[in-house]
Amino acid sequence: MAQITIIGLDTLGISLGLALRQTAQPPTVVGVDRDGAEARRAQQLGAVERTELWAANACRNAALVILNEPFSRLRDMLAAIATGLPEGCVVTSTTPLMAPVLAWADELLPEGISFIAGHAILNPLKPVTEPSAGIFKQAQYCIVPSAKAHTSAMDLVSSLASAIGAQPFFLDAAEHDGLVTAVEGLPGLLGTLLMSAAAEASSWRDMRRVAGPAFAQVTQSAQDDPAGVIAAMRANRENLARWLETCSAKLSEARAAVLAGDEAQLTQLITRAHEARDQWLRDSAGANWEGPAEMPKISMGQMLSNLVWPQRQPPAAQQDKKRKK
């Protein structure tokens, strides 16, 4: 049976394992996590059959490796597993930034290994608090292949997305990163900046006593690892600067309307935002996009077998192949 290795067993990683184990032809799932407690939890929940301490060891027999690691650790992880990957293996990621990771994969992974960047956009109406196989239902699964990736690798990751209940969404890496900056990177940064502005205000001593759930929710990103946030900002600085400028212009527009007491302008700003968000949530609830991508005609289990087993011919077959050359 073909093996899938998941490196990074947080809520998303465990959910991936659970979803894969519920497919029609479930693969062997091996997990890796630096946190021993997370690794044990993944095994107890049935998301993985076994865990390994070292990522390189967990990848030696893998047909597919899923790197569910923070952006700041991805380059080092690619380097760590590069020499131990079997011929024909496919490597994919789950990070929200794709362009830098594709460049690292092209630099670090050997010939014969295909890399496909992936990013699951979960249902915004259903916050994820615990691991579940169902979190991928109707999720958009962004897929961008490396220039060196084989067509079969693209089909495999598409099948992975479909098998766990998501909809494959094919786009360009630069386009993906630009879009995601507005809806993931910028909100996190704005929440952190709001926390910074409030904490540096002279009234913070009393303000913190009246700050409730709304403030806690919008500033949650201030708890993120600073090193990881800075690494992502550095790698994506042009997109982030562009969206900061766009947001700054909107803030200036609102500020001018507030100072002028322009209720018509404020009403227009707020009404447009309300209508746009309402439409977005309705579209998300029904997965009402431009239509699903065409799916491969064979299952993920079949693709895993086709991808791996032809590489492992018996010695006699290998010798015959050499003689024919």
N, C-alpha and C positions, 0 to 999 in steps of 0.2 A: 504494500500500500504506500502511495506517495506521501511524502512528509512536507508539512508547512511549518516553518519556524516563525514565532512571533517574538520579537525583541522589544520589551517594554510592556509590562502587564499592569498598567493602570486601568481605569474603568473602561476606556475605549479598547485597550488590548485584550482584556478579559472578555468583553462583549464580542469582539471579533472571533475569539476562540470558541465561545458558546455558539455563535451563529454558524461557524464552519462545522462544528461537531453535529449540527442539526441538518446539514445538507443531505441530499439523497445518497451521495457516495462520500461519506465523511472521511477526510484524510487523517493521517496521524498528525497531531498538533503538538509541537514541542515549544515550551516557553522559556524565556530568559528575562530576569529582572534583577537589578542590583539590590533591591529591597527583598530580603528573604521572606518577609511576611506577605508581601504581594504575591510572590511566587507560590507560596503555600496556599494562599487564598484561591489563586487561579486553579490550582490542582484540586482543591477541595470542592470548588464549584463545578468541576468537570470541563473547564475551558481548555485544559491541556492534559495530555496523557502523562507527560513527565516534564520536569524542568531541568535545566542545565545551569551551572554557575557561570561558565565561560561561553560567550556568544559564538566564538569561532567553532567550538566543539558542537554546538547546537545546529550549526549550518552545514556540517560536513555531508549530510545525506539529504539535504533539503532540495525540493523541486522549486519551492517558493519561499522567500524570506521577506517578512513584513517588518520594516523598521518603524516601530511606533515610539520613537525617541524624541525628546525635545530638540528643537532646531540647533541649539548650542552644542549638542553632543553628536549630531549626525555625522559630521565629517570624520571625527575620530572613530565612530562605529563602523563607517564604511571602510576605513583603513584597517580596522581590527579584523574584519571578516573576509577581506578581499582574497587573501591567499588560500583560504580554506573552503571556498565555494566550489561545488562540483560543476563540471562542464555542463552547460545548458541550463543552469539555475537562473531563475528570474528573481530580481530584488525589487521591492517596491517600498514606498515610504508613505507616511500619513501626515506629514507636516504641512501647515498652511502656506509655506513659501516653497515654490518649486524651482525657479530658475537657478538659484545658487546650488541647490542639492543636485540638480541634473548636471551641473558643471563639475561638482565633486565626484559624482559617479563616473563620468567620462574620464576623469583624471585617475581615479583610484582603482576602479574595477577592471579585471583582466579581460582579454578577448574571450568571447564565448559566454560571457555573462550579460544578460539583458537587464537594463534598469528602466522601470516605469514609475514615474512620480504619481502618487495618489493622494486624495484628500476628500474625506467624507464630510458632507455638510448635513448635519442632523436636523431633524424636525424642530423648528424654533418654538413650536407650541408645546413640546414635551421635554422639559428640562431633564437632563440625565443625572441622577444621583447615585444609582446603583447599576452594576453590570447587568446587561440583558441582551439576549439575542435579537430582541425586537426593536432595538433603537435604530437599526438601519432601514427599517421599512419605509419606502418612498424617499429615502435620503438621496440627495444628489451626490454621486461619487465622481469627482473630477479626476480625469486621467490624462497624463501627458507623457509620452514615451521619449526616452533618450534617442538621439539621432542614430545611435549604434544598436538600438534594440531590435530584436527579431520580431516579425509580424506575429508569430505564435505567442510571444510574450505579451503583446498587446491584447490578443484574444483571451489569454489566461486571466489577466487582471480584469478585463471586462466581464469574464465569467465569474470571477470572484465577487465583483460588485453585484451582479445579478443574483448569484446564489445566496447572498445574505439579505436580499430584498431591496437593494438600492438600485438607482437608475444611473448607468454610466453617462458621463457628461464629458465629451472630448473637446479640448480647447488648447490654445497655445500657452506656453509657460508664462510669457510676459503678460499676456492678457489675463490669465488667472491671477497672477500676483497683483496686478493693478486693481482688479475687481475685489479681491479678498482684502486688500489694504483698507478699502473704504468700509467694509462691513465686519472685519475682525480686528485688524491692527489698529485702526484709528479709534474705534470705541474704547479699546483697552487703554490706549494712551490718554484719551480725553478723561477717562475715569481716574487715572493716576494723577493727571494734572489737576483735576478738581480736588482730589485729596490733598495734594501739595498746596494748592491755593488756600484751602480752608485751614489746614494745619498751620500755615504761616501767617494767618490773619490775627490781628490783636485780639479779636473776639473769640478765638478758638477755645479758650478755657471754658467759656459758657456755651459756645456753639456745640461742642461735643456732647453736652448734656441733652440737647434737643434733637440731635441727629438720630434718625430712626431707620427702619428697614429700607426706605427708598434710597437714602444716602449710602447705606451699607451695600446695597445691591449694585448701585452705579459705580462705586469705588472699589469693587471687589478685585479688580485688576491690579490694584496697588499692592496686593499680596503676592503677585507673581515674582519669580526669581529675577532679581535685577540683571544678573549676568545674561540670562536668556533673553530678556526683553531688549537689552542693549545690542546683543548679537543680531537679533532679528531686525532692529532698527537700522543698524549699520549696513546690513546686507540689502535692505529694501528702502534706503534713504530717499531715493528720487520719488518713488511712488508715495511714500509717507509725506514728504515735503509738499507734494502737489495736493494731496488731500487735506493737509493742514491749512494750506492756503485757501482751498475751497471752503473749508469749515470756518476759517477766520472771516472770510467775506460774508458768510451767512450770519455769523455772530455780530459783525459790524452792522449789517442790515437790521437785525433785531434790536441792537442797542440804539440805533438812530430812531427807530420807530417808537421805542419805549420813551426816550427822552423827549420826542416830539409829541407824545400822546396820540400817535397816529393809530387809532383803533382799527381802521380799515386795513392798513398794512399788516398789523399784527394778526388780525383775523384771517387774512389771506395766507400768511406764513403758517399759522397753526392749522388752518383747515386743509391746506395742501398736504401738510405732513400727516395729518390724521387720515385723509383719504388714501394717500400712498401706502401708509402702513397697513391700513385695513385691507386694501387690495392685495398687498404682499402676503399677509397672513391667510387670506382666503385662497390664494394661489398655492401657498405652501401646504395648506390642509388637504387640498385635492390633488397635489402634485400637478398643478395645471400650468405646465410650461409649454414649450413649443412641440412637444412630442418626444417619446422615448427613442433612444438610439437603437439601431438594429443590433440584435443580440446574436452572438455566435450560435450555431446550430447544435453544437455538442456541449455536454456538461463540463463543469470545472474538473470533476474527477477524471473524465476521459482525457481532458487536455493535460492535466498533470501527468498522467501515465504516458501520453504521447510525447510529452516534453522530455521526460527523464529517461524512460527505459530504453529508447533507441541509443542513448549514449553509453549504455552499459552492456555492450555485446560480449558474448563469451570469447575467450582467447582465440578459439579456432576461427570465429567469424572475423575477428580483428586481423588475423594473419591473412585470411583470404582477401580482405579488403586491401591490405598492403601489397599483396602479390599482383592484384589487378592494376594497381598504380604503376 
